[in-house]
Every structure is written in C-alpha cells, then in structure tokens.
Amino acid sequence: MKEKNKLIAEFMDMQLTDIGWYDSEGVLSLGYTGDNTFDDLLFHTSWDWLMPVVGKIESLGYDVIINGEWCNIHSVELEDDICDISIKGKINAVYIAVVEFIKWFNENKE
C-alpha cells in the first residue's frame, strides 16, 4: 500500500520532506486539516484524497468512469481502455484503477 500511495503522491506532484509529504500545489484542499504537509498518505481510504487524482487524470484528457464497484479509465485519443477494474469496494476499484493508470502513464509519457 505504501508504494502505491507514494506513486500517486508523486503523480500529484507532492514532495517528501523531513516533516512529511508536502502538497505544494494544494491539490488536496483538505481545509479541515489546516495544513498541507501530511505524515500519512490516505489515497487508499479517503475519497477526499482520491478524487483530486481522478480530476487530474481527467484534466489530462482521459475518461474516468466509476459505476458501483467498477472503474474504467479510457483514452479517447487512443480509442482504448487503459484499465478496467472490477473489485469489491468502490474506493478499492477506483484506487487500483488509478494506480494502474499512473503506472501506464509513467511508462508511456514522452
């Protein structure tokens, strides 16, 4: 789980510092924490953490479709599915799809 969360954090341009993970862009917008440095990464358990990642993927031109315990990330440009995940737990499906997408994206970016 730690490595997958680290992969997501790096995709979101967060940086590991001496005092924790720093969200310099403020993408998490977790106003209730009053801070933008985090000891723990909670992408796997919190929609507040995971949905900004979905938003970034969509901003890159990919479709993210979430339906029940299924998540599909599709490239309109390539006319192909990047990942298609169906697993117990809606947040689990989205989390795994996001991780698979980021792995694919990192291997295929120019």
N, CA, C and O of each residue as an XYZ file, in Angstrom:
440
protein
N       0.822     -1.192      0.000
C       0.000      0.000      0.000
C       0.870      1.261      0.000
O       0.566      2.233     -0.691
N       1.949      1.234      0.778
C       2.815      2.408      0.876
C       3.397      2.810     -0.474
O       3.420      3.992     -0.819
N       3.865      1.828     -1.235
C       4.473      2.132     -2.533
C       3.442      2.677     -3.511
O       3.745      3.572     -4.300
N       2.223      2.141     -3.464
C       1.166      2.620     -4.355
C       0.790      4.050     -3.995
O       0.604      4.883     -4.882
N       0.677      4.340     -2.710
C       0.364      5.708     -2.285
C       1.486      6.664     -2.654
O       1.228      7.807     -3.031
N       2.729      6.209     -2.551
C       3.880      7.029     -2.942
C       3.823      7.337     -4.439
O       4.091      8.464     -4.857
N       3.473      6.338     -5.235
C       3.335      6.517     -6.683
C       2.296      7.590     -6.990
O       2.520      8.451     -7.840
N       1.158      7.537     -6.295
C       0.106      8.531     -6.504
C       0.583      9.907     -6.057
O       0.382     10.893     -6.766
N       1.211      9.982     -4.891
C       1.690     11.265     -4.373
C       2.648     11.923     -5.364
O       2.559     13.128     -5.601
N       3.548     11.158     -5.935
C       4.499     11.703     -6.909
C       3.776     12.165     -8.165
O       4.133     13.196     -8.736
N       2.765     11.420     -8.607
C       1.953     11.816     -9.758
C       1.251     13.144     -9.482
O       1.064     13.956    -10.388
N       0.867     13.356     -8.229
C       0.178     14.584     -7.830
C       1.163     15.711     -7.482
O       0.764     16.746     -6.948
N       2.437     15.501     -7.786
C       3.500     16.485     -7.557
C       3.717     16.813     -6.084
O       4.160     17.911     -5.747
N       3.406     15.864     -5.213
C       3.715     16.033     -3.793
C       5.181     15.661     -3.601
O       5.731     14.850     -4.346
N       5.805     16.264     -2.593
C       7.221     16.010     -2.343
C       7.412     15.518     -0.918
O       6.802     16.034      0.019
N       8.266     14.517     -0.769
C       8.592     14.008      0.557
C       9.664     14.902      1.171
O      10.743     15.077      0.605
N       9.350     15.467      2.341
C      10.282     16.341      3.046
C      10.613     15.719      4.399
O      10.128     14.637      4.730
N      11.431     16.403      5.165
C      11.781     15.919      6.503
C      10.579     15.871      7.441
O      10.586     15.129      8.424
N       9.554     16.655      7.145
C       8.391     16.689      8.040
C       7.159     15.996      7.458
O       6.076     16.067      8.039
N       7.316     15.326      6.312
C       6.207     14.577      5.725
C       6.017     14.911      4.261
O       6.864     15.548      3.635
N       4.886     14.470      3.723
C       4.555     14.718      2.325
C       3.976     16.116      2.187
O       2.990     16.459      2.839
N       4.601     16.921      1.330
C       4.221     18.314      1.151
C       3.420     18.465     -0.137
O       3.885     18.090     -1.213
N       2.226     19.012     -0.021
C       1.334     19.264     -1.150
C       1.480     20.729     -1.541
O       0.661     21.566     -1.159
N       2.524     21.034     -2.303
C       2.844     22.427     -2.644
C       1.764     23.070     -3.515
O       1.577     24.286     -3.475
N       1.058     22.264     -4.297
C       0.025     22.784     -5.182
C      -1.315     22.946     -4.466
O      -2.230     23.572     -5.002
N      -1.437     22.393     -3.275
C      -2.693     22.459     -2.539
C      -3.820     21.707     -3.218
O      -4.986     22.082     -3.091
N      -3.479     20.644     -3.943
C      -4.495     19.910     -4.703
C      -5.456     19.130     -3.812
O      -6.591     18.857     -4.202
N      -5.002     18.778     -2.629
C      -5.887     18.005     -1.765
C      -6.971     18.872     -1.143
O      -8.043     18.368     -0.809
N      -6.716     20.155     -0.981
C      -7.711     21.078     -0.446
C      -8.418     20.534      0.781
O      -9.642     20.607      0.885
N      -7.652     19.995      1.699
C      -8.224     19.453      2.923
C      -8.269     20.558      3.969
O      -7.464     20.580      4.900
N      -9.203     21.461      3.810
C      -9.310     22.618      4.683
C      -9.440     22.269      6.147
O      -9.039     23.048      7.011
N      -9.997     21.103      6.437
C     -10.203     20.727      7.836
C      -8.894     20.385      8.544
O      -8.874     20.310      9.772
N      -7.807     20.178      7.812
C      -6.530     19.874      8.459
C      -5.764     21.145      8.795
O      -4.962     21.165      9.729
N      -6.010     22.205      8.035
C      -5.290     23.447      8.259
C      -3.822     23.363      7.887
O      -3.034     24.220      8.285
N      -3.444     22.351      7.134
C      -2.046     22.151      6.787
C      -1.962     21.527      5.405
O      -2.954     20.994      4.907
N      -0.800     21.586      4.782
C      -0.604     20.907      3.509
C       0.610     19.979      3.555
O       1.202     19.671      2.521
N       0.973     19.541      4.751
C       2.014     18.539      4.942
C       1.402     17.388      5.725
O       0.737     17.602      6.739
N       1.629     16.166      5.250
C       0.951     15.002      5.804
C       1.942     13.901      6.169
O       2.854     13.596      5.400
N       1.758     13.312      7.334
C       2.580     12.178      7.758
C       2.193     10.915      6.990
O       3.049     10.139      6.566
N       0.897     10.729      6.823
C       0.382      9.524      6.172
C      -0.335      9.890      4.886
O      -0.998     10.923      4.800
N      -0.193      9.034      3.892
C      -0.900      9.194      2.627
C      -2.148      8.313      2.676
O      -2.059      7.119      2.962
N      -3.304      8.902      2.399
C      -4.572      8.200      2.590
C      -5.357      8.007      1.299
O      -6.586      7.939      1.322
N      -4.656      7.917      0.180
C      -5.341      7.748     -1.097
C      -6.200      6.475     -1.118
O      -7.235      6.443     -1.784
N      -5.787      5.446     -0.410
C      -6.478      4.161     -0.432
C      -7.714      4.106      0.461
O      -8.488      3.153      0.377
N      -7.914      5.112      1.315
C      -9.038      5.068      2.246
C      -9.943      6.293      2.207
O     -11.009      6.274      2.822
N      -9.558      7.349      1.512
C     -10.305      8.599      1.583
C     -10.676      9.123      0.192
O      -9.818      9.305     -0.671
N     -11.968      9.357      0.003
C     -12.418      9.975     -1.243
C     -11.863     11.390     -1.355
O     -11.600     11.855     -2.464
N     -11.679     12.087     -0.232
C     -11.109     13.435     -0.250
C      -9.707     13.439     -0.848
O      -9.284     14.431     -1.441
N      -8.996     12.344     -0.696
C      -7.651     12.218     -1.256
C      -7.700     11.683     -2.691
O      -6.933     12.125     -3.547
N      -8.586     10.750     -2.945
C      -8.584     10.038     -4.224
C      -9.219     10.843     -5.365
O      -8.749     10.779     -6.501
N     -10.274     11.591     -5.071
C     -10.971     12.288     -6.153
C     -10.136     13.386     -6.829
O     -10.294     13.582     -8.034
N      -9.261     14.107     -6.126
C      -8.382     15.030     -6.860
C      -7.466     14.313     -7.863
O      -7.084     14.892     -8.879
N      -7.122     13.070     -7.578
C      -6.312     12.282     -8.511
C      -7.137     11.974     -9.755
O      -6.653     12.093    -10.880
N      -8.391     11.577     -9.538
C      -9.307     11.335    -10.660
C      -9.436     12.615    -11.486
O      -9.412     12.569    -12.716
N      -9.570     13.744    -10.816
C      -9.665     15.020    -11.516
C      -8.442     15.324    -12.357
O      -8.570     15.829    -13.472
N      -7.260     15.024    -11.843
C      -6.038     15.269    -12.614
C      -5.983     14.354    -13.836
O      -5.594     14.790    -14.919
N      -6.367     13.096    -13.670
C      -6.384     12.169    -14.802
C      -7.329     12.690    -15.880
O      -6.993     12.676    -17.064
N      -8.508     13.147    -15.472
C      -9.460     13.693    -16.436
C      -8.912     14.955    -17.100
O      -9.151     15.181    -18.287
N      -8.181     15.778    -16.349
C      -7.614     17.004    -16.930
C      -6.551     16.703    -17.982
O      -6.231     17.552    -18.814
N      -6.010     15.495    -17.939
C      -5.016     15.078    -18.944
C      -5.670     14.519    -20.201
O      -4.979     14.130    -21.142
N      -7.022     14.478    -20.219
C      -7.740     14.053    -21.412
C      -8.227     12.617    -21.402
O      -8.543     12.068    -22.458
N      -8.293     12.003    -20.244
C      -8.770     10.626    -20.128
C     -10.142     10.620    -19.472
O     -10.440     11.477    -18.639
N     -10.974      9.661    -19.845
C     -12.280      9.488    -19.222
C     -12.143      8.528    -18.056
O     -11.552      7.457    -18.195
N     -12.685      8.903    -16.914
C     -12.726      8.029    -15.749
C     -14.198      7.742    -15.468
O     -14.974      8.644    -15.152
N     -14.560      6.478    -15.589
C     -15.951      6.069    -15.388
C     -16.016      5.199    -14.142
O     -15.349      4.168    -14.052
N     -16.834      5.633    -13.175
C     -16.998      4.908    -11.922
C     -18.458      4.496    -11.833
O     -19.356      5.334    -11.920
N     -18.689      3.206    -11.661
C     -20.050      2.698    -11.565
C     -20.061      1.539    -10.578
O     -19.587      0.444    -10.884
N     -20.598      1.786     -9.408
C     -20.614      0.739     -8.386
C     -19.194      0.349     -8.017
O     -18.383      1.203     -7.659
N     -18.892     -0.937     -8.103
C     -17.566     -1.450     -7.755
C     -16.719     -1.685     -9.007
O     -15.939     -2.635     -9.081
N     -16.890     -0.805     -9.975
C     -16.182     -0.904    -11.255
C     -15.622      0.464    -11.614
O     -16.283      1.483    -11.418
N     -14.409      0.485    -12.138
C     -13.794      1.726    -12.599
C     -13.043      1.460    -13.899
O     -12.276      0.504    -14.012
N     -13.282      2.321    -14.867
C     -12.648      2.218    -16.170
C     -11.981      3.552    -16.483
O     -12.586      4.609    -16.306
N     -10.743      3.502    -16.946
C     -10.061      4.701    -17.416
C      -9.768      4.488    -18.890
O      -9.094      3.537    -19.283
N     -10.295      5.403    -19.694
C     -10.305      5.246    -21.149
C      -9.599      6.418    -21.814
O      -9.736      7.567    -21.394
N      -8.847      6.109    -22.850
C      -8.205      7.142    -23.657
C      -9.027      7.355    -24.912
O      -9.139      6.460    -25.750
N      -9.605      8.548    -25.042
C     -10.358      8.880    -26.255
C      -9.407      8.941    -27.437
O      -9.728      8.466    -28.526
N      -8.231      9.527    -27.220
C      -7.243      9.674    -28.290
C      -6.804      8.318    -28.844
O      -6.709      8.134    -30.057
N      -6.540      7.373    -27.940
C      -6.099      6.045    -28.370
C      -7.269      5.114    -28.691
O      -7.081      4.027    -29.237
N      -8.476      5.557    -28.345
C      -9.680      4.739    -28.503
C      -9.501      3.383    -27.845
O      -9.803      2.345    -28.433
N      -9.000      3.410    -26.602
C      -8.710      2.169    -25.898
C      -8.839      2.381    -24.393
O      -8.674      3.488    -23.880
N      -9.139      1.288    -23.708
C      -9.169      1.316    -22.256
C      -7.757      1.172    -21.720
O      -7.013      0.286    -22.141
N      -7.387      2.044    -20.788
C      -6.090      1.948    -20.127
C      -6.182      0.908    -19.023
O      -5.276      0.094    -18.846
N      -7.290      0.944    -18.278
C      -7.526     -0.071    -17.259
C      -9.027     -0.224    -17.032
O      -9.807      0.708    -17.229
N      -9.395     -1.402    -16.622
C     -10.791     -1.755    -16.404
C     -10.828     -2.648    -15.166
O     -10.517     -3.836    -15.241
N     -11.208     -2.070    -14.028
C     -11.090     -2.771    -12.747
C     -12.471     -2.983    -12.138
O     -13.260     -2.046    -12.017
N     -12.749     -4.208    -11.763
C     -13.964     -4.552    -11.036
C     -13.533     -5.354     -9.817
O     -12.994     -6.453     -9.944
N     -13.775     -4.796     -8.634
C     -13.324     -5.430     -7.396
C     -14.245     -4.983     -6.271
O     -14.871     -3.926     -6.353
N     -14.323     -5.780     -5.235
C     -15.194     -5.444     -4.110
C     -14.766     -4.126     -3.461
O     -13.600     -3.934     -3.113
N     -15.719     -3.244     -3.312
C     -15.465     -1.944     -2.700
C     -15.213     -0.878     -3.746
O     -14.235     -0.945     -4.490
N     -16.089      0.096     -3.800
C     -15.978      1.160     -4.803
C     -14.641      1.890     -4.712
O     -13.976      2.092     -5.728
N     -14.245      2.285     -3.513
C     -12.978      3.022     -3.376
C     -11.799      2.137     -3.767
O     -10.812      2.633     -4.310
N     -11.887      0.839     -3.500
C     -10.816     -0.087     -3.901
C     -10.684     -0.139     -5.418
O      -9.577     -0.116     -5.954
N     -11.828     -0.208     -6.108
C     -11.808     -0.267     -7.573
C     -11.178      0.996     -8.157
O     -10.348      0.920     -9.063
N     -11.574      2.147     -7.638
C     -11.036      3.411     -8.153
C      -9.550      3.530     -7.815
O      -8.753      3.952     -8.654
N      -9.182      3.166     -6.610
C      -7.781      3.238     -6.180
C      -6.891      2.373     -7.071
O      -5.852      2.830     -7.547
N      -7.297      1.133     -7.293
C      -6.492      0.225     -8.121
C      -6.434      0.724     -9.562
O      -5.383      0.652    -10.198
N      -7.552      1.228    -10.082
C      -7.551      1.764    -11.444
C      -6.606      2.956    -11.563
O      -5.874      3.075    -12.546
N      -6.621      3.833    -10.570
C      -5.734      5.000    -10.561
C      -4.272      4.551    -10.548
O      -3.454      5.080    -11.301
N      -3.945      3.588     -9.707
C      -2.566      3.086     -9.629
C      -2.148      2.483    -10.970
O      -1.053      2.756    -11.462
N      -3.023      1.663    -11.557
C      -2.697      1.048    -12.854
C      -2.526      2.111    -13.935
O      -1.625      2.017    -14.769
N      -3.396      3.121    -13.919
C      -3.267      4.204    -14.890
C      -1.920      4.915    -14.735
O      -1.223      5.143    -15.724
N      -1.557      5.262    -13.513
C      -0.308      6.002    -13.282
C       0.894      5.182    -13.740
O       1.823      5.727    -14.336
N       0.885      3.879    -13.468
C       1.979      3.020    -13.963
C       2.048      3.092    -15.482
O       3.125      3.274    -16.049
N       0.896      2.950    -16.145
C       0.837      3.019    -17.604
C       1.300      4.391    -18.092
O       2.097      4.482    -19.026
N       0.808      5.446    -17.470
C       1.138      6.811    -17.859
C       2.640      7.067    -17.742
O       3.242      7.652    -18.643
N       3.239      6.636    -16.646
C       4.678      6.839    -16.450
C       5.505      6.091    -17.480
O       6.571      6.559    -17.879
N       5.025      4.931    -17.913
C       5.752      4.155    -18.930
C       5.571      4.728    -20.326
O       6.421      4.519    -21.191
N       4.464      5.458    -20.563
C       4.139      5.895    -21.911
C       4.253      7.391    -22.152
O       4.028      7.849    -23.273
N       4.598      8.165    -21.122
C       4.712      9.608    -21.360
C       5.994      9.909    -22.111
O       6.985      9.185    -22.021
N       5.941     10.981    -22.840
C       7.099     11.337    -23.686
C       8.181     11.998    -22.902
O       9.217     12.358    -23.461
